[in-house]
């Protein structure tokens, strides 16, 4: 029996998770990544309980694979250090079955890649297009050769060329009015136990402890698209150096060895939802499908959910008679759109709203925001995250004439 072949465009977190999930469903997988080699630098990523449940469904233990940190508390502060809201992660673990964790992004992607057969990973290979997407697609690459596939997973990022090619009428990306800096710093002596985001007026600063003594830092500021500073460390110190401890001490260690270690990106989300998350035998996942603001920490988490649900709905590759060469794959992709489109668009819209709240610049509006957040009981505020953290489900699937029961991890 010939196993069905899936080509994944992009070796980010979503693409690698999809490749693992499909590989474990019996598919032959080829991952095409335009970068010449796996990333060795980068920032961090938070994995919320919904993403951890999705990874558990395909047998991936993120904490064991990449190391992790579980902060004692999580919350939002003012620039003078006063807490607006704060939750114990022990309470979150009791409520959701597990706490959120933070991992270094390069270590996590390396761990995901290691779960695949080495021959599945093709670095330095750029997907330039997909022909005959409704039949058995041909994947074109800049380097060649072309690849025949039974399924193409478009995990090619926020600027997804495949999205633009197959949804030409879609309005594309929407600039959120903010630029963001991200970096990792080594500061085990600071012993910071909390994951926090601090809100100023039109500016925010986040601190996330990692397991190896480093901290993932991020900052945002309202700025025209394309605004750049020649010295990002000086820019961050200018904007945030007078904020509460330990922000100044952390900034002292930013870019100490190489200013290029500070990544800066303008923030965009998708201007409108895609009409569907598939076209023929192409399925879009992650930022390619529903680029969202990072304000809920759900961009990578939703990509992981996408990948696991997609593989779950597809016919098993190592079972005779699954019909991967007939109507089973298109039917599964339609089911994938039905299962994921509403949830991911709701998260996208919610992330945009939270970003607008955090980026308020008017002093009176910012003060009213802070008062409202502080007046909300912490447990009530956390309850508002239930739909995110408890929202992952594996939908029912039909395999031929046999209906398989829903599987809900956790």
Order of alpha helices (4+ residues) and beta strands (2+ residues): beta-alpha-beta-beta-alpha-alpha-beta-beta-alpha-beta-alpha-beta-beta-beta-beta-beta-alpha-beta-beta-beta-beta-alpha-alpha-beta-beta-beta-alpha-alpha-alpha-alpha-alpha-alpha-beta-beta
